Amino acid sequence: MSTQGYSVQFYSDDTFLMESMIRFLKEGLQVNDTVIIVATAHHREMLHKSLTPGQMAHEKLLFFDAGEQLRKFMIADWPSELRFRHVVGNMLGQARQQGPVRIFG
């Protein structure tokens, strides 16, 4: 049985964002989901400082740069649905073959 869920969360400071991201990441790894994090360099650095070396090296934890991914699907400052689907599809590619996937970004 497949379980899907979507949520949107707004934040006003990095502490709240990081706590949410770390909780999401740890919960996913505990149930052996592949966890994809799409974040800025600053937020990835904060994650590196907050996680153990074992968590950071987990084979089911993948990181992507938010700005780089955004540039791949923007056309004239507007998101292209077709390009967005392609970019996200590439991120999900092999990860989906290993079971459930969570994306935070």
N, C-alpha and C positions, 0 to 999 in steps of 0.2 A: 504494500500500500504506500502510495506517495503522499507525503505531507508537504504542502507548500504554504509559505507565508510571506507576507510583505509588510514592512512597516517603514514609516518615515518619522524621524526624530530630529527636532531642532535643538540646537545647543547655543549657549551664550558664552561658554568658556571651555578651554581645552581640557580642564580637569574632568568635567562632565562627559565630554566626548571620549576621552581616553578610558574612563571607567566603563562606559558603555561598550567601547570597542574591545577592551580586554575581557569583559564578561562574555560577550558574544563569541570571541575567539576561543576562550577556554571551554565554554559549554560545547562548542562544535568539536574541538579536539577530544574532549572527554567521551563523546559518542562516536568518535572515529569518522566524522564528516570531514571533507576537504573544506578548508577555510581560505577564502580569497579576500585579501585586504587591499582595497584601492585607496591610497592615502598620499598626502603630500610628503615630501622628504622630512619635514619637521615632525609630522605625526608618526612617521615610520621610526624616526630616531627616538621619539618618546616611547614607542612600543618596545624597541630594542632595550631600553633602559628598564622597562617594567616587567619584562618576561625573563624567564630563566634561559640559559643557553640551550637546554633540552627542548624547551618550547619553541625557541627561535629556529632550531634545526629540524623541527618536526617535518617529516616528508609530506604531510598533507596541509602544510601552511604555505601559501603563496602570496607574494607581495607584488603589487603593480603601482607605478607612479600615477597619481591622479591627473596631473597636468599632461603627461604624455598620452594617457588614454583619452582624455578630453580632446586633445588636438586631433586625434585620429578620426573623430566623428563630427567635428564642427565644420561647417561651411559658411563662410562670411558671417561669423559670430552667431550662427544658428545651428542647433543640433540636427543632423540628418538621421532620420529613423533607420534608414537602410544601413548606413555606416555604423550606427549605434548597435544594431542587431549583429552586425559582422564583428565588431570589436568585442562585444560581450560573448558572442558565440566562440570566438577564438580563446577567450579567457576560460570559458567553460569546457572547451574541447576535451582534452584528456581527463580533466578533473571529474567530469560527469561519468566517465567509464568506471571510476573507482567507488561509486556510491553517491550518497547525498552530498550536496555542495551548499555552502553558505557564502554569501558575498556581503561584505561591509564596505561601503564606499559611497 
